[in-house]
Amino acid sequence: MKVALYARVSTLDQNVDTQLTVLRDYCARMGYQIIGEYVDSGFSGKDDKRPEFEHLLADLRQGRLQAVV
């Protein structure tokens, strides 16, 4: 299955490394093919105007991936 990873942190002094490590490991165990990683830093979860989230949604709509992890 072709998947994309999405990670987000609320402040710029945080990082997504731990999130991405866990997501990559999960995909490896499941045999998923990671076709992209979308990361938004410094955006609240309630903010729906996150640049990478918008990019992810566009790729979903265009059928470039089958699932989001």
C-alpha positions as CSV (number, residue, x, y, z in Angstrom):
1,M,0.0,0.0,0.0
2,K,1.3,3.5,-0.9
3,V,1.1,5.7,2.2
4,A,2.1,9.2,3.3
5,L,3.3,10.1,6.8
6,Y,1.9,13.2,8.5
7,A,3.5,14.8,11.6
8,R,2.8,18.1,13.3
9,V,4.1,20.1,16.3
10,S,2.6,23.2,17.7
11,T,5.7,25.2,18.4
12,L,8.9,25.8,16.5
13,D,11.0,24.6,19.4
14,Q,9.5,21.1,19.2
15,N,10.5,18.6,16.5
16,V,8.8,15.7,14.8
17,D,11.7,13.2,14.9
18,T,10.1,10.9,17.4
19,Q,6.8,10.9,15.6
20,L,8.4,10.1,12.3
21,T,10.6,7.3,13.7
22,V,7.5,5.5,15.1
23,L,5.6,6.0,11.9
24,R,8.4,4.8,9.7
25,D,8.9,1.7,11.9
26,Y,5.1,0.9,11.7
27,C,5.1,1.2,7.9
28,A,8.1,-1.1,7.7
29,R,6.4,-3.7,9.8
30,M,3.2,-3.5,7.8
31,G,5.0,-3.6,4.4
32,Y,3.7,-0.1,3.4
33,Q,5.5,1.9,0.8
34,I,6.1,5.5,2.1
35,I,5.7,7.9,-0.8
36,G,5.9,11.1,1.1
37,E,6.4,12.7,4.5
38,Y,4.4,15.9,5.3
39,V,5.5,17.9,8.3
40,D,4.0,21.0,9.7
41,S,5.9,22.8,12.5
42,G,4.5,25.7,14.5
43,F,0.9,25.1,13.7
44,S,-1.9,24.3,16.1
45,G,-4.0,21.2,15.5
46,K,-7.1,23.4,15.4
47,D,-5.6,25.4,12.5
48,D,-6.8,23.8,9.3
49,K,-4.7,26.0,7.1
50,R,-1.4,24.1,7.5
51,P,0.7,24.1,4.4
52,E,1.8,20.5,4.4
53,F,-1.6,19.3,5.5
54,E,-3.1,21.1,2.4
55,H,-0.4,19.5,0.2
56,L,-1.3,16.1,1.7
57,L,-5.0,16.6,1.0
58,A,-4.2,17.6,-2.6
59,D,-2.2,14.5,-3.1
60,L,-4.9,12.3,-1.6
61,R,-7.5,13.9,-4.0
62,Q,-5.3,13.2,-7.0
63,G,-4.9,9.6,-6.0
64,R,-1.1,9.7,-5.4
65,L,-1.5,7.7,-2.2
66,Q,-3.8,5.2,-0.6
67,A,-3.6,6.0,3.1
68,V,-2.2,8.4,5.6
69,V,-0.3,7.3,8.7
